[in-house]
């Protein structure tokens, strides 16, 4: 049972990091797109 809890907590930590990386990448993409749109004007 302890082994499963450890893996569960590691998985939750890994998943949280993955979500953060996805969110950061989305923000960077949005900023880049906005910068390109502004340059068109």
C-alpha positions in Angstrom: 0.0 0.0 0.0 2.8 2.4 0.8 4.4 1.7 -2.6 1.1 2.8 -4.4 0.9 6.0 -2.3 4.5 6.9 -3.2 3.8 6.3 -6.9 0.5 8.2 -6.7 2.3 11.2 -5.1 5.1 11.1 -7.7 2.5 10.8 -10.5 0.6 13.8 -9.1 3.8 15.8 -8.9 4.8 14.8 -12.4 1.3 15.7 -13.8 1.4 19.1 -12.0 4.7 19.8 -13.7 3.4 18.8 -17.0 0.3 21.0 -16.7 2.6 23.9 -15.8 4.8 23.4 -18.8 1.8 23.2 -21.1 0.3 26.4 -19.6 3.7 28.2 -20.0 4.0 27.0 -23.6 0.4 28.2 -24.4 1.2 31.6 -22.9 4.4 31.9 -24.9 2.6 31.0 -28.1 -0.1 33.6 -27.4 2.4 36.3 -26.8 4.3 35.4 -30.0 1.1 35.4 -32.0 0.1 38.8 -30.5 3.6 40.2 -31.2 3.3 39.1 -34.9 -0.2 40.6 -35.2 1.0 43.9 -33.8 3.9 44.0 -36.2 1.4 43.7 -39.1 -0.2 47.0 -38.2 
